[in-house]
């Protein structure tokens, strides 16, 4: 049997610990998403999308041709919720979509590189942050457009100062809020944060809470 390289064995131990920690983080994010959805009982899951890469390849997708980021899609991801029974291809006036966006590492922000992003070039983890954003996308006038492909994909992410921003291509307005994940240690803190966001967003957009 080949001899074990002590340095490599130690490094792989660190990798096992890291994967277990990542699992724990992702479990927490998914539980957080359920709490967010619970604050909008009239809504249901619609779609999700990673933002730090592409979704992982399907069964016949060649992983050797993909970035490593594609296999950690929860590093930065967006989850969208629509009113139950809403027509995804025909938003109606007064309907609004809720977006939850979570990013584990602000080191990715503003990073410029040709080709695959290399986290070894990020700022030190101690100087970075982990954040959560909530957005409300309000339809002001019914249109025959798809919520994901035409509204969300083409819309801006506004500043998070509570000021609604118009959609550049249609009758929609968006308002958002950003929160440091380190300020959300438990369920109660998440519930309070989401309730505050709903109050702020509905007032800013002028719709019933």
Secondary structure, DSSP 8 states (H G I E B T S, - for coil): -----HHHHHHHHHHHHHHHHHHHHHHHHHHHHHHHHHT-TTEEEEEEEESSS-----TTS-GGGS-GGGG-GGGEEEEEEEETT--TTS--TT-EEEEEEEES-GGGTT---SSS--GGGS--GGG---EEEEEEEEESS--S--IIIIIITTS----SSS--EE-TTSSEEEEEEEEEGGG--SHHHHHHHHHHHHHHHHHHHT---
